Amino acid sequence: MKETENTDTILLLSMQKGSEMAFDSLFRKYYAILCAYAHRFVTMDVAENLVQDMMVWLWENRETIVIESSFSNYLFRSIYHRALNHINREETAQRAEAKFYMHLHEQEDDLDEYHIEELTRKVEESISKLPESYREAFVMHRFRQMSYKEIAHELGVSPQTINYRIVQALKLLRADLQNYLPLLLGILFS
């Protein structure tokens, strides 16, 4: 064990002076075992990325790095903390994503309710603007579910007259509500 620490110390000192060969030796020595260790906490793909990132960081910071314990302990502790940080970031991202989708769903519900209220108000307004005979026939047919024959009997006109009034009422409503068709379709199909 002491010999490994001495070898690591020599390689680390050489690496700190810019020796790529020393870095390569340390990388080859520890890469597989660090990946296996990190894999205890994260998937193998993530483990490999964490080890590679740490080794690149080690090379880039070689001149300023201070290791107070053994080099191997330093590497294992570093990978452990990187794995925990990765897990925390993933959990935070998942919570944020869940919160975002929940908020989005709540907004959709609020928008749907708002749109339904707006559409209802607009339909009522459009119906009230119909000529009285059209409005009367339309309301009796659509809202009171009366047949043309029943409406004709109650109003003392022919069923063809009722048909004409309802057709005309629908044309006027369609024209008045044309800008609300996309809204209506969105509510119906959401």
Contact map, one row per residue, 1 for C-alpha under 8 A:
1111100000000000000000000000000000000000000000000000000000000000000000000000000000000000000000000000000000000000000000000000000000000000000000000000000000000000000000000000000000000000000000
1111110000000000000000000000000000000000000000000000000000000000000000000000000000000000000000000000000000000000000000000000000000000000000000000000000000000000000000000000000000000000000000
1111111000000000000000000000000000000000000000000000000000000000000000000000000000000000000000000000000000000000000000000000000000000000000000000000000000000000000000000000000000000000000000
1111111100000000000000000000000000000000000000000000000000000000000000000000000000000000000000000000000000000000000000000000000000000000000000000000000000000000000000000000000000000000000000
1111111110000000000000000000000000000000000000000000000000000000000001100000000000000000000000000000000000000000000000000000000000000000000000000000000000000000000000000000000000000000000000
0111111111000000000000000000000000000000000000000000000000000000000000000000000000000000000000000000000000000000000000000000000000000000000000000000000000000000000000000000000000000000000000
0011111111100000000000000000000000000000000000000000000000000000000000000000000000000000000000000000000000000000000000000000000000000000000000000000000000000000000000000000000000000000000000
0001111111110000000000000100000000000000000000000000000000000000000000100000000000000000000000000000000000000000000000000000000000000000000000000000000000000000000000000000000000000000000000
0000111111111000000000000000000000000000000000000000000000000000000000100000000000000000000000000000000000000000000000000000000000000000000000000000000000000000000000000000000000000000000000
0000011111111100000000000000000000000000000000000000000000000000000000000000000000000000000000000000000000000000000000000000000000000000000000000000000000000000000000000000000000000000000000
0000001111111110000001101100000000000000000000000000000000000000000000000000000000000000000000000000000000000000000000000000000000000000000000000000000000000000000000000000000000000000000000
0000000111111111000001100100000000000000000000000000000000000000000000000000000000000000000000000000000000000000000000000000000000000000000000000000000000000000000000000000000000000000000000
0000000011111111100000000000000000000000000000000000000000000000000000000000000000000000000000000000000000000000000000000000000000000000000000000000000000000000000000000000000000000000000000
0000000001111111111001000000000000000000000000000000000000000000000000000000000000000000000000000000000000000000000000000000000000000000000000000000000000000000000000000000000000000000000000
0000000000111111111111100000000000000000000000000000000000100100000000000000000000000000000000000000000000000000000000000000000000000000000000000000000000000000000000000000000000000000000000
0000000000011111111000000000000000000000000000000000000000000110000000000000000000000000000000000000000000000000000000000000000000000000000000000000000000000000000000000000000000000000000000
0000000000001111111000000000000000000000000000000000000000000110000000000000000000000000000000000000000000000000000000000000000000000000000000000000000000000000000000000000000000000000000000
0000000000000111111100000000000000000000000000000000000000000100000000000000000000000000000000000000000000000000000000000000000000000000000000000000000000000000000000000000000000000000000000
0000000000000111111111100000000000000000000000000000000000000000000000000000000000000000000000000000000000000000000000000000000000000000000000000000000000000000000000000000000000000000000000
0000000000000010011111110000000000000000000000000000000000000000000000000000000000000000000000000000000000000000000000000000000000000000000000000000000000000000000000000000000000000000000000
0000000000000010001111111000000000000000000000000000000000000000000000000000000000000000000000000000000000000000000000000000000000000000000000000000000000000000000000000000000000000000000000
0000000000110110001111111100000000000000000000000000000000000000000000000000000000000000000000000000000000000000000000000000000000000000000000000000000000000000000000000000000000000000000000
0000000000110010001111111110000000000000000000000000000000100000000000000000000000000000000000000000000000000000000000000000000000000000000000000000000000000000000000000000000000000000000000
0000000000000000000111111111000000000000000000000000000000000000000000000000000000000000000000000000000000000000000000000000000000000000000000000000000000000000000000000000000000000000000000
0000000000100000000011111111100000000000000000000000000000000000000000000000000000000000000000000000000000000000000000000000000000000000000000000000000000000000000000000000000000000000000000
0000000100110000000001111111110000000000000000000000000000000000000000000000000000000000000000000000000000000000000000000000000000000000000000000000000000000000000000000000000000000000000000
0000000000000000000000111111111000000000000000000000001000000000000000000000000000000000000000000000000000000000000000000000000000000000000000000000000000000000000000000000000000000000000000
0000000000000000000000011111111100000000000000000000000000000000000000000000000000000000000000000000000000000000000000000000000000000000000000000000000000000000000000000000000000000000000000
0000000000000000000000001111111100000000000000000000000000000000000000000000000000000000000000000000000000000000000000000000000000000000000000000000000000000000000000000000000000000000000000
0000000000000000000000000111111111000000000000000000000000000000000000000000000000000000000000000000000000000000000000000000000000000000000000000000000000000000000000000000000000000000000000
0000000000000000000000000011111111100000000000000011000000000000000000000000000000000000000000000000000000000000000000000000000000000000000000000000000000000000000000000000000000000000000000
0000000000000000000000000001111111110000000000000000000000000000000000000000000000000000000000000000000000000000000000000000000000000000000000000000000000000000000000000000000000000000000000
0000000000000000000000000000011111111000000000000000000000000000000000000000000000000000000000000000000000000000000000000000000000000000000000000000000000000000000000000000000000000000000000
0000000000000000000000000000011111111100000000000010000000000000000000000011001000000000000000000000000000000000000000000000000000000000000000000000000000000000000000000000000000000000000000
0000000000000000000000000000001111111110000100110010000000000000000000000000000000000000000000000000000000000000000000000000000000000000000000000000000000000000000000000000000000000000000000
0000000000000000000000000000000111111111000100100000000000000000000000000000000000000000000000000000000000000000000000000000000000000000000000000000000000000000000000000000000000000000000000
0000000000000000000000000000000011111111100000000000000000000000000000000001000000000000000000000000000000000000000000000000000000000000000000000000000000000000000000000000000000000000000000
0000000000000000000000000000000001111111110100100110000000000000000000000000001100100000000000000000000000000000000000000000000000000000000000000000000000000000000000000000000000000000000000
0000000000000000000000000000000000111111111101100000000000000000000000000000000000000000000000000000000000000000000000000000000000000000000000000000000000000000000000000000000000000000000000
0000000000000000000000000000000000011111111000000000000000000000000000000000000000000000000000000000000000000000000000000000000000000000000000000000000000000000000000000000000000000000000000
0000000000000000000000000000000000001111111000000000000000000000000000000000000000110000000000000000000000000000000000000000000000000000000000000000000000000000000000000000000000000000000000
0000000000000000000000000000000000000111111101100000000000000000000000000000000000100010000000000000000000000000000000000000000000000000000000000000000000000000000000000000000000000000000000
0000000000000000000000000000000000000011111111100000000000000000000000000000000000000000000000000000000000000000000000000000000000000000000000000000000000000000000000000000000000000000000000
0000000000000000000000000000000000110110011111110000000000000000000000000000000000000000000000000000000000000000000000000000000000000000000000000000000000000000000000000000000000000000000000
0000000000000000000000000000000000000000001111111000000000000000000000000000000000000000000000000000000000000000000000000000000000000000000000000000000000000000000000000000000000000000000000
0000000000000000000000000000000000000010011111111100000000000000000000000000000000000000000000000000000000000000000000000000000000000000000000000000000000000000000000000000000000000000000000
0000000000000000000000000000000000110110011111111110000000000000000000000000000000100000000000000000000000000000000000000000000000000000000000000000000000000000000000000000000000000000000000
0000000000000000000000000000000000100000000111111111000000000000000000000000000000000000000000000000000000000000000000000000000000000000000000000000000000000000000000000000000000000000000000
0000000000000000000000000000000000000000000011111111100000000000000000000000000000000000000000000000000000000000000000000000000000000000000000000000000000000000000000000000000000000000000000
0000000000000000000000000000000000000100000001111111110000000000000000000000001001100000000000000000000000000000000000000000000000000000000000000000000000000000000000000000000000000000000000
0000000000000000000000000000001001100100000000111111111000000000000000000000001000000000000000000000000000000000000000000000000000000000000000000000000000000000000000000000000000000000000000
0000000000000000000000000000001000000000000000011111111100000000000000000000000000000000000000000000000000000000000000000000000000000000000000000000000000000000000000000000000000000000000000
0000000000000000000000000000000000000000000000001111111110000000000000000000000000000000000000000000000000000000000000000000000000000000000000000000000000000000000000000000000000000000000000
0000000000000000000000000000000000000000000000000111111111000000000000000000011000000000000000000000000000000000000000000000000000000000000000000000000000000000000000000000000000000000000000
0000000000000000000000000010000000000000000000000011111111100000000000000000000000000000000000000000000000000000000000000000000000000000000000000000000000000000000000000000000000000000000000
0000000000000000000000000000000000000000000000000001111111110000000000000000000000000000000000000000000000000000000000000000000000000000000000000000000000000000000000000000000000000000000000
0000000000000000000000000000000000000000000000000000111111111000000000000000000000000000000000000000000000000000000000000000000000000000000000000000000000000000000000000000000000000000000000
0000000000000000000000000000000000000000000000000000011111111100100000000000000000000000000000000000000000000000000000000000000000000000000000000000000000000000000000000000000000000000000000
0000000000000010000000100000000000000000000000000000001111111100000000000000000000000000000000000000000000000000000000000000000000000000000000000000000000000000000000000000000000000000000000
0000000000000000000000000000000000000000000000000000000111111110000000000000000000000000000000000000000000000000000000000000000000000000000000000000000000000000000000000000000000000000000000
0000000000000000000000000000000000000000000000000000000011111111100000000000000000000000000000000000000000000000000000000000000000000000000000000000000000000000000000000000000000000000000000
0000000000000011110000000000000000000000000000000000000001111111100000000000000000000000000000000000000000000000000000000000000000000000000000000000000000000000000000000000000000000000000000
0000000000000001100000000000000000000000000000000000000000011111100000000000000000000000000000000000000000000000000000000000000000000000000000000000000000000000000000000000000000000000000000
0000000000000000000000000000000000000000000000000000000000001111110000000000000000000000000000000000000000000000000000000000000000000000000000000000000000000000000000000000000000000000000000
0000000000000000000000000000000000000000000000000000000001001111111000000000000000000000000000000000000000000000000000000000000000000000000000000000000000000000000000000000000000000000000000
0000000000000000000000000000000000000000000000000000000000000001111100000000000000000000000000000000000000000000000000000000000000000000000000000000000000000000000000000000000000000000000000
0000000000000000000000000000000000000000000000000000000000000000111111100100000000000000000000000000000000000000000000000000000000000000000000000000000000000000000000000000000000000000000000
0000000000000000000000000000000000000000000000000000000000000000011111000000000000000000000000000000000000000000000000000000000000000000000000000000000000000000000000000000000000000000000000
0000000000000000000000000000000000000000000000000000000000000000001111101100000000000000000000000000000000000000000000000000000000000000000000000000000000000000000000000000000000000000000000
0000100000000000000000000000000000000000000000000000000000000000001111111100000000000000000000000000000000000000000000000000000000000000000000000000000000000000000000000000000000000000000000
0000100110000000000000000000000000000000000000000000000000000000001011111110000000000000000000000000000000000000000000000000000000000000000000000000000000000000000000000000000000000000000000
0000000000000000000000000000000000000000000000000000000000000000000001111111000000000000000000000000000000000000000000000000000000000000000000000000000000000000000000000000000000000000000000
0000000000000000000000000000000000000000000000000000000000000000000011111111100000000000000000000000000000000000000000000000000000000000000000000000000000000000000000000000000000000000000000
0000000000000000000000000000000000000000000000000000000000000000001011111111110000000000000000000000000000000000000000000000000000000000000000000000000000000000000000000000000000000000000000
0000000000000000000000000000000001000000000000000000000000000000000000111111111000000000000000000000000000000000000000000000000000000000000000000000000000000000000000000000000000000000000000
0000000000000000000000000000000001001000000000000000000000000000000000011111111100000000000000000000000000000000000000000000000000000000000000000000000000000000000000000000000000000000000000
0000000000000000000000000000000000000000000000000000000000000000000000001111111110000000000000000000000000000000000000000000000000000000000000000000000000000000000000000000000000000000000000
0000000000000000000000000000000000000000000000000000010000000000000000000111111111000000000000000000000000000000000000000000000000000000000000000000000000000000000000000000000000000000000000
0000000000000000000000000000000001000100000000000110010000000000000000000011111111100000000000000000000000000000000000000000000000000000000000000000000000000000000000000000000000000000000000
0000000000000000000000000000000000000100000000000000000000000000000000000001111111110000000000000000000000000000000000000000000000000000000000000000000000000000000000000000000000000000000000
0000000000000000000000000000000000000000000000000000000000000000000000000000111111111000000000000000000000000000000000000000000000000000000000000000000000000000000000000000000000000000000000
0000000000000000000000000000000000000000000000000100000000000000000000000000011111111100000000000000000000000000000000000000000000000000000000000000000000000000000000000000000000000000000000
0000000000000000000000000000000000000100110000100100000000000000000000000000001111111110000000000000000000000000000000000000000000000000000000000000000000000000000000000000000000000000000000
0000000000000000000000000000000000000000100000000000000000000000000000000000000111111111000000000000000000000000000000000000000000000000000000000000000000000000000000000000000000000000000000
0000000000000000000000000000000000000000000000000000000000000000000000000000000011111111100000000000000000000000000000000000000000000000000000000000000000000000000000000000000000000000000000
0000000000000000000000000000000000000000000000000000000000000000000000000000000001111111110000000000000000000000000000000000000000000000000000000000000000000000000000000000000000000000000000
0000000000000000000000000000000000000000010000000000000000000000000000000000000000111111111000000000000000000000000000000000000000000000000000000000000000000000000000000000000000000000000000
0000000000000000000000000000000000000000000000000000000000000000000000000000000000011111111100000000000000000000000000000000000000000000000000000000000000000000000000000000000000000000000000
0000000000000000000000000000000000000000000000000000000000000000000000000000000000001111111110000000000000000000000000000000000000000000000000000000000000000000000000000000000000000000000000
0000000000000000000000000000000000000000000000000000000000000000000000000000000000000111111111000000000000000000000000000000000000000000000000000000000000000000000000000000000000000000000000
0000000000000000000000000000000000000000000000000000000000000000000000000000000000000011111111100000000000000000000000000000000000000000000000000000000000000000000000000000000000000000000000
0000000000000000000000000000000000000000000000000000000000000000000000000000000000000001111111110000000000000000000000000000000000000000000000000000000000000000000000000000000000000000000000
0000000000000000000000000000000000000000000000000000000000000000000000000000000000000000111111111000000000000000000000000000000000000000000000000000000000000000000000000000000000000000000000
0000000000000000000000000000000000000000000000000000000000000000000000000000000000000000011111111100000000000000000000000000000000000000000000000000000000000000000000000000000000000000000000
0000000000000000000000000000000000000000000000000000000000000000000000000000000000000000001111111110000000000000000000000000000000000000000000000000000000000000000000000000000000000000000000
0000000000000000000000000000000000000000000000000000000000000000000000000000000000000000000111111111000000000000000000000000000000000000000000000000000000000000000000000000000000000000000000
0000000000000000000000000000000000000000000000000000000000000000000000000000000000000000000011111111100000000000000000000000000000000000000000000000000000000000000000000000000000000000000000
0000000000000000000000000000000000000000000000000000000000000000000000000000000000000000000001111111110000000000000000000000000000000000000000000000000000000000000000000000000000000000000000
0000000000000000000000000000000000000000000000000000000000000000000000000000000000000000000000111111111000000000000000000000000000000000000000000000000000000000000000000000000000000000000000
0000000000000000000000000000000000000000000000000000000000000000000000000000000000000000000000011111111100000000000000000000000000000000000000000000000000000000000000000000000000000000000000
0000000000000000000000000000000000000000000000000000000000000000000000000000000000000000000000001111111110000000000000000000000000000000000000000000000000000000000000000000000000000000000000
0000000000000000000000000000000000000000000000000000000000000000000000000000000000000000000000000111111111000000000000000000000000000000000000000000000000000000000000000000000000000000000000
0000000000000000000000000000000000000000000000000000000000000000000000000000000000000000000000000011111111100000000000000000000000000000000000000000000000000000000000000000000000000000000000
0000000000000000000000000000000000000000000000000000000000000000000000000000000000000000000000000001111111110000000000000000000000000000000000000000000000000000000000000000000000000000000000
0000000000000000000000000000000000000000000000000000000000000000000000000000000000000000000000000000111111111000000000000000000000000000000000000000000000000000000000000000000000000000000000
0000000000000000000000000000000000000000000000000000000000000000000000000000000000000000000000000000011111111100000000000000000000000000000000000000000000000000000000000000000000000000000000
0000000000000000000000000000000000000000000000000000000000000000000000000000000000000000000000000000001111111110000000000000000000000000000000000000000000000000000000000000000000000000000000
0000000000000000000000000000000000000000000000000000000000000000000000000000000000000000000000000000000111111111000000000000000000000000000000000000000000000000000000000000000000000000000000
0000000000000000000000000000000000000000000000000000000000000000000000000000000000000000000000000000000011111111100000000000000000000000000000000000000000000000000000000000000000000000000000
0000000000000000000000000000000000000000000000000000000000000000000000000000000000000000000000000000000001111111110000000000000000000000000000000000000000000000000000000000000000000000000000
0000000000000000000000000000000000000000000000000000000000000000000000000000000000000000000000000000000000111111111000000000000000000000000000000000000000000000000000000000000000000000000000
0000000000000000000000000000000000000000000000000000000000000000000000000000000000000000000000000000000000011111111100000000000000000000000000000000000000000000000000000000000000000000001000
0000000000000000000000000000000000000000000000000000000000000000000000000000000000000000000000000000000000001111111110000000000000000000000000000000000000000000000000000000000000000000000000
0000000000000000000000000000000000000000000000000000000000000000000000000000000000000000000000000000000000000111111111000000000000000000000000000000000000000000000000000000000000000000000000
0000000000000000000000000000000000000000000000000000000000000000000000000000000000000000000000000000000000000011111111100000000000000000000000000000000000000000000000000000000000000010001000
0000000000000000000000000000000000000000000000000000000000000000000000000000000000000000000000000000000000000001111111110000000000000000000000000000000000000000000000000000000000000000001000
0000000000000000000000000000000000000000000000000000000000000000000000000000000000000000000000000000000000000000111111111000000000000000000000000000000000000000000000000000000000000000000000
0000000000000000000000000000000000000000000000000000000000000000000000000000000000000000000000000000000000000000011111111100000000000000000000000000000000000000000000000000000000000000000000
0000000000000000000000000000000000000000000000000000000000000000000000000000000000000000000000000000000000000000001111111110000000000000000000000000000000000000000000000000000000010011000000
0000000000000000000000000000000000000000000000000000000000000000000000000000000000000000000000000000000000000000000111111111000000000000000000000000000000000000000000000000000000000000000000
0000000000000000000000000000000000000000000000000000000000000000000000000000000000000000000000000000000000000000000011111111100000000000000000000000000000000000000000000000000000000000000000
0000000000000000000000000000000000000000000000000000000000000000000000000000000000000000000000000000000000000000000001111111110000000000000000000000000000000000000000000000000010000000000000
0000000000000000000000000000000000000000000000000000000000000000000000000000000000000000000000000000000000000000000000111111111000000000000000000000000000000000000000000000100010000000000000
0000000000000000000000000000000000000000000000000000000000000000000000000000000000000000000000000000000000000000000000011111111100000000000000000000000000000000000000000000000000000000000000
0000000000000000000000000000000000000000000000000000000000000000000000000000000000000000000000000000000000000000000000001111111110000000000000000000000000000000000000000000000000000000000000
0000000000000000000000000000000000000000000000000000000000000000000000000000000000000000000000000000000000000000000000000111111111000000000000000000000000000000000000000000100110000000000000
0000000000000000000000000000000000000000000000000000000000000000000000000000000000000000000000000000000000000000000000000011111111000010000000000000000000000000000000000000100000000000000000
0000000000000000000000000000000000000000000000000000000000000000000000000000000000000000000000000000000000000000000000000001111111000010000000000000000000000000000000000000000000000000000000
0000000000000000000000000000000000000000000000000000000000000000000000000000000000000000000000000000000000000000000000000000111111100000000000000000000000000000000000000000000000000000000000
0000000000000000000000000000000000000000000000000000000000000000000000000000000000000000000000000000000000000000000000000000011111110110000000000000000000000000000000001001000000000000000000
0000000000000000000000000000000000000000000000000000000000000000000000000000000000000000000000000000000000000000000000000000000011111110000000000000000000000000000000000000000000000000000000
0000000000000000000000000000000000000000000000000000000000000000000000000000000000000000000000000000000000000000000000000000000001111111000000000000000000000000000000000000000000000000000000
0000000000000000000000000000000000000000000000000000000000000000000000000000000000000000000000000000000000000000000000000000000000111111100000000000000000000000000010000000000000000000000000
0000000000000000000000000000000000000000000000000000000000000000000000000000000000000000000000000000000000000000000000000000000001111111110000000000000000000000000011011000000000000000000000
0000000000000000000000000000000000000000000000000000000000000000000000000000000000000000000000000000000000000000000000000000001101111111111000000000000000000000000000001000000000000000000000
0000000000000000000000000000000000000000000000000000000000000000000000000000000000000000000000000000000000000000000000000000000000011111111100000000000000000000000000000000000000000000000000
0000000000000000000000000000000000000000000000000000000000000000000000000000000000000000000000000000000000000000000000000000000000001111111110000000001000000000010011000000000000000000000000
0000000000000000000000000000000000000000000000000000000000000000000000000000000000000000000000000000000000000000000000000000000000000111111111100000000000000000000011001000000000000000000000
0000000000000000000000000000000000000000000000000000000000000000000000000000000000000000000000000000000000000000000000000000000000000011111111110000000000000000000000000000000000000000000000
0000000000000000000000000000000000000000000000000000000000000000000000000000000000000000000000000000000000000000000000000000000000000001111111111100001000000000000000000000000000000000000000
0000000000000000000000000000000000000000000000000000000000000000000000000000000000000000000000000000000000000000000000000000000000000000111111111111001000000000000000000000000000000000000000
0000000000000000000000000000000000000000000000000000000000000000000000000000000000000000000000000000000000000000000000000000000000000000011111111100000000000000000000000000000000000000000000
0000000000000000000000000000000000000000000000000000000000000000000000000000000000000000000000000000000000000000000000000000000000000000011111111000000000000000000000000000000000000000000000
0000000000000000000000000000000000000000000000000000000000000000000000000000000000000000000000000000000000000000000000000000000000000000001111111100000000000000000000000000000000000000000000
0000000000000000000000000000000000000000000000000000000000000000000000000000000000000000000000000000000000000000000000000000000000000000000111111110000000000000000000000000000000000000000000
0000000000000000000000000000000000000000000000000000000000000000000000000000000000000000000000000000000000000000000000000000000000000000000111011111011000000000000000000000000000000000000000
0000000000000000000000000000000000000000000000000000000000000000000000000000000000000000000000000000000000000000000000000000000000000000000010001111111000000000000000000000000000000000000000
0000000000000000000000000000000000000000000000000000000000000000000000000000000000000000000000000000000000000000000000000000000000000000000010000111111100000010011000000000000000000000000000
0000000000000000000000000000000000000000000000000000000000000000000000000000000000000000000000000000000000000000000000000000000000000000000000000011111110000110000000000000000000000000000000
0000000000000000000000000000000000000000000000000000000000000000000000000000000000000000000000000000000000000000000000000000000000000000000000000111111111000000000000000000000000000000000000
0000000000000000000000000000000000000000000000000000000000000000000000000000000000000000000000000000000000000000000000000000000000000000100110000111111111100010010000000000000000000000000000
0000000000000000000000000000000000000000000000000000000000000000000000000000000000000000000000000000000000000000000000000000000000000000000000000001111111111110110000000000000000000000000000
0000000000000000000000000000000000000000000000000000000000000000000000000000000000000000000000000000000000000000000000000000000000000000000000000000111111111100000000000000000000000000000000
0000000000000000000000000000000000000000000000000000000000000000000000000000000000000000000000000000000000000000000000000000000000000000000000000000011111110000000000000000000000000000000000
0000000000000000000000000000000000000000000000000000000000000000000000000000000000000000000000000000000000000000000000000000000000000000000000000000001111111000000000000000000000000000000000
0000000000000000000000000000000000000000000000000000000000000000000000000000000000000000000000000000000000000000000000000000000000000000000000000000000111111100000000000000000000000000000000
0000000000000000000000000000000000000000000000000000000000000000000000000000000000000000000000000000000000000000000000000000000000000000000000000000000110111110110000000000000000000000000000
0000000000000000000000000000000000000000000000000000000000000000000000000000000000000000000000000000000000000000000000000000000000000000000000000000100110011111110000000000000000000000000000
0000000000000000000000000000000000000000000000000000000000000000000000000000000000000000000000000000000000000000000000000000000000000000000000000001101100001111111000000000000000000000000000
0000000000000000000000000000000000000000000000000000000000000000000000000000000000000000000000000000000000000000000000000000000000000000000000000000000000000111111100000000000000000000000000
0000000000000000000000000000000000000000000000000000000000000000000000000000000000000000000000000000000000000000000000000000000000000000000000000000000100001111111110000000000000000000000000
0000000000000000000000000000000000000000000000000000000000000000000000000000000000000000000000000000000000000000000000000000000000000000100000000001001100001111111111000000000000000000000000
0000000000000000000000000000000000000000000000000000000000000000000000000000000000000000000000000000000000000000000000000000000000000000000000000001000000000011111111100000000000000000000000
0000000000000000000000000000000000000000000000000000000000000000000000000000000000000000000000000000000000000000000000000000000000000000000000000000000000000001111111110000000000000000000000
0000000000000000000000000000000000000000000000000000000000000000000000000000000000000000000000000000000000000000000000000000000000001100110000000000000000000000111111111000000000000000000000
0000000000000000000000000000000000000000000000000000000000000000000000000000000000000000000000000000000000000000000000000000000000000100110000000000000000000000011111111100000000000000000000
0000000000000000000000000000000000000000000000000000000000000000000000000000000000000000000000000000000000000000000000000000000000000000000000000000000000000000001111111110000000000000000000
0000000000000000000000000000000000000000000000000000000000000000000000000000000000000000000000000000000000000000000000000000000000000100000000000000000000000000000111111111000000000000000000
0000000000000000000000000000000000000000000000000000000000000000000000000000000000000000000000000000000000000000000000000000000001000110010000000000000000000000000011111111100000000000000000
0000000000000000000000000000000000000000000000000000000000000000000000000000000000000000000000000000000000000000000000000000000000000000000000000000000000000000000001111111110000000000000000
0000000000000000000000000000000000000000000000000000000000000000000000000000000000000000000000000000000000000000000000000000000000000000000000000000000000000000000000111111111000000000000000
0000000000000000000000000000000000000000000000000000000000000000000000000000000000000000000000000000000000000000000000000000000001000000000000000000000000000000000000011111111100000000000000
0000000000000000000000000000000000000000000000000000000000000000000000000000000000000000000000000000000000000000000000000010011000000000000000000000000000000000000000001111111110000000000000
0000000000000000000000000000000000000000000000000000000000000000000000000000000000000000000000000000000000000000000000000000000000000000000000000000000000000000000000000111111111000000000000
0000000000000000000000000000000000000000000000000000000000000000000000000000000000000000000000000000000000000000000000000000000000000000000000000000000000000000000000000011111111000000000000
0000000000000000000000000000000000000000000000000000000000000000000000000000000000000000000000000000000000000000000000000000010000000000000000000000000000000000000000000001111111100000000000
0000000000000000000000000000000000000000000000000000000000000000000000000000000000000000000000000000000000000000000000000110010000000000000000000000000000000000000000000000111111111000000000
0000000000000000000000000000000000000000000000000000000000000000000000000000000000000000000000000000000000000000000000000000000000000000000000000000000000000000000000000000011111111000000000
0000000000000000000000000000000000000000000000000000000000000000000000000000000000000000000000000000000000000000000000000000000000000000000000000000000000000000000000000000000111111100000000
0000000000000000000000000000000000000000000000000000000000000000000000000000000000000000000000000000000000000000000000100000000000000000000000000000000000000000000000000000000011111111000000
0000000000000000000000000000000000000000000000000000000000000000000000000000000000000000000000000000000000000000000000000000000000000000000000000000000000000000000000000000000011111111100000
0000000000000000000000000000000000000000000000000000000000000000000000000000000000000000000000000000000000000000000000000000000000000000000000000000000000000000000000000000000000111111110000
0000000000000000000000000000000000000000000000000000000000000000000000000000000000000000000000000000000000000000001000100000000000000000000000000000000000000000000000000000000000011111111000
0000000000000000000000000000000000000000000000000000000000000000000000000000000000000000000000000000000000000000000000100000000000000000000000000000000000000000000000000000000000011111111100
0000000000000000000000000000000000000000000000000000000000000000000000000000000000000000000000000000000000000000000000000000000000000000000000000000000000000000000000000000000000001111111110
0000000000000000000000000000000000000000000000000000000000000000000000000000000000000000000000000000000000000000000000000000000000000000000000000000000000000000000000000000000000000111111111
0000000000000000000000000000000000000000000000000000000000000000000000000000000000000000000000000000000000000001001100000000000000000000000000000000000000000000000000000000000000000011111111
0000000000000000000000000000000000000000000000000000000000000000000000000000000000000000000000000000000000000000000000000000000000000000000000000000000000000000000000000000000000000001111111
0000000000000000000000000000000000000000000000000000000000000000000000000000000000000000000000000000000000000000000000000000000000000000000000000000000000000000000000000000000000000000111111
0000000000000000000000000000000000000000000000000000000000000000000000000000000000000000000000000000000000000000000000000000000000000000000000000000000000000000000000000000000000000000011111
